[in-house]
Amino acid sequence: MDLQLTGRRILITGASSGIGLATARLLAEEGATLALCARDESRLRCATADLAATTDVVYASCDVTDRSSVDAFVDAAVQGLGGLDGVVCNAGRSLMRTLDETTDDEIRDEFDLKIFGVLNVIRAARPALAKSDAGAVVVVNAILSRQPELRLAVTAAARAGLLNLSRSLAGEYAADGIRVNSVLLGLIDTGQWQRRFTESGSDDFAAWSAEIAHDRGIALGRFGTADELAFPVTTLLSPRNSYMTGAALDVGGGVHRYV
């Protein structure tokens, strides 16, 4: 199927690894041109060096919580690609800690990243997206936004706020022809889980992750992969999804408990 993404200009935050990197690769295969950012530009360039040989790529170091940094990146993307047709807000992390273990500054930082880390990007990109005939935003969020966990209390609260905000943005930006949708991820095998595996002292990732999947009630009995998230993100950017906005797509292997 042709997703009609050839020549489409897509901006991705947090593109040096995990879901952001997998999405960049899939979009390049679909013929899109890319604007990619991460906090470490040298790591980003190294991870995506092969993409520059197949499509146009704009690179930047960017702190998504810093509005001036985001504005500079979006300006460079628009100038380098000639405009924007899509944005993937992917930069993020999880704070695995109970409320009693979390400081006030850490709570503020988590909300700053989850809320302003998305809002800064979408605000800056809005004028360019409004000029596109198929402007689209995909917010990479989590199932935590709909069902809190004590071990991720602050992250869950921040993600719930982000889900609500994303729905509000879909309503507000519809007048500009910009669609805003969310992908809610479950447990995905990314760098964060690899670091936790290393810290665990276990020597068998498959067994270690399967045990966690069982404990968390994941119906498919395993972690997801970045590639499995990249596909729904990419399809939500497609002009073929032109009547879909304000939606939240659950991609969590059946881990959800909400109805």
N, C-alpha and C positions, 0 to 999 in steps of 0.2 A: 504493500500500500504506500502511495506517495503521501507523506504528511505535509507536503507543500511548505517545507522549511528551507528549500534551496534558496540561497541568497538572503535569507532572513538574518537580521542582526540581533544577536542575543548577548546580554550581559549576565555574568554569573559571579556571585560573591562566594568566597570560601572555596576556590576552584583548584587548590593545590593538592587535594587528596579526597578520598572518600566519595560521597555522593556528588559533590561539585565537579570533581575530576571526571567521574564516570559520565555525568551529564554532558560535560564539554566534549568528551570523545564521541558520544552518540550523536550529538548535534552536528559535529564536524562530519560524521559519516552521512548525515542527512543533507549536507551541503550548506549549513549555516555558517555565517562568519561570527566571530566571538570577541567579546571583551571580558577578560578574566582578571580577578583580583584575589589577593590573599595578603596576610600581614607580612609574609616573607616572600618578596618578589623573586629572589634567586631560587628558592625552592620551587616556586610556581613555574618559573621558566624551565627549570630542569625537568619537572614532572610532565610538562606539556610541550616539550621541544619538538616532538614529532608532529604535533598539530599544525605548527607554523608552516610545515612543508606541504600541507594539504589545503589550508584555508587561511584567510586573513585573521590575524589575532592581535588584539591590543592588550598589553600587559600593564599592571600597576600594583604597587603596594598600597593597601588601603585599610584603614581602621574604620569599620562600619559604624562605630559609635561616635566618630568624629565627623560632624557634618561638613566641615571644610575639606577633609580628606575625601569624603564621598563625592562632594560636588566636583572636585578636581578629577576624580576617576570617571565620573559620568560625562563630564565635558570632554575628556580625552577619548572616551568611547564613541561619543556622538561625532566628534571630528574625525576620528580614525576610521570609523565604519560608515560614516555618512548618515547616521541616524540610529534609531533603535526600534525593534519590533517586539522584543521580549526581554523580561528580567526574571532571573531566578535568585531569590533571596535564600541563600543556603548557609551563610556564615553562622556558626553557633557552637555550642558545647553543652554538656550537662554537668550540673553540680550535684554529685552524689553525696548527700549529707543530710542529716535530720535537721529540723529547725533549731534544736538546742545546740547543735554543733556549728551553726552558721552565724557569722557576724553580720551586723547591720550593713557594713560596707560591702560584703559579699552579696547580700540581698539586693542592694542598690545596683551593683555591677551586673547582676544577672538580669534584672528588669531593663537596665540600660541596653544590654546586648540584645535581648529578645525583642524589645519594643522599638527603641530608637535604631537598633541595628538593621531593622527592616524599614521603618518609617523614613529614615534619612535617605535610603536608596530609592524608595518608591517616589518620594517627593521630588528628588532631583531628576529622576527619569521621566516623570509625568509629561512634561512638555514634548519631549521627543516621542514618547509612546503615543501621545494624542495625534501626532502627525502620521502615524502608521495606519494602514488599512486593516491591521490585525494585531493591535497592541495587546499584550498579555503579560501578566505577572503570575509567577508561581512561588508561593511561600512554602518553604520546607519546614514543616512543624512536626509535631509528634502526637501520638495517641495519648500521651500524658496530658495534653490539653483538655481531654474529656474524662480522664479518670486518674486522680492523683495517686501518688505513691509516697509513703513516708520517707523512703530513702532518697527521694528526689522532690521533696516538698516545695522548695523555692522554684526550681526549674518548672515543675508542673504548674504552679501558680502563674509564673511568667508566660508560659506557653498558652495557658487558658486565656490570658489577656490578649496574646497575639492572635489567637484564633478569632476572638471577638472583633479585634481591630481589623483583621483581614476581611471579615464579612462586611464590616462597615465601609471599608475602602472599596469593596466590590460595588456597593450601592452608590457611593459618591462618584467613583470614576467611570461608571457606566455611561454617563453623559458624554464622556470624551471617547467612547468606544473602546475603553480599556477593560479587559476582563481580569479579575483577580480570583485565583483559586489556591487552595492549600493541599499539600500532600502530607498526611499524618503517618509518620514512620513508627515502627515498633523497634525491636532490637535488631540493629544492623551491624554487620561485621565491618567496622571502620577502625581507624587508628585509636580511638578512645578505648574500644573494647580490647584491642591488641595490647595496649598498655596495661590494662587491668589484668589481662591474662599473664603477662610477663611478671607483674607484681604478685600474682597469686602463687607462683612457684610451681604450677602445674606444667607438665611437659606434653600434654595432649589437648590441643585446642578444641578438636571435635568433641571429645568427651566432656571437657570443661564447659563448653558453650551449650552442649545438649542438656547438661544438668541444669544450667541456668534457664534454658528454654522450658524445661519441664517444670521448674519451680515457678516460673512466671506464667505458666498456663498457655504457652504458645501452641496452638493446635497443630501446626505443621512440624513442631518438635525441633526447630533449628533457628539460627539467626538468619536474617535476610542478607543480601549482598547489595553493594552500592549499585551494581548494574541493574538489579531488580527494582531499585528506586528510580534510576535514571530514565527508565522507559515511561512510567506514568508522568514524570515531570516533563519529559519531551513531548508526549502526546497532548498534555494540557497547553503547551505553547502553540500547538498546531492550529492553523486557521480552520481545520476541519472540526475543531471543537468550539466553533464560533458562538454557540448558544449556551455555553457553560460558563457561569460565573457565580461567585459566592459559595462554591462547593468545597467540601473537604473530603478528599479521597483517602480512605483507610488502606494502608499498605503495611500490615503488621503480622502476617502469618496466622491471623485468627486470635491474636492476643487480647482483643478488646472485650470488655465486660459490659460496656454501655449498649443500649438498644438503639 
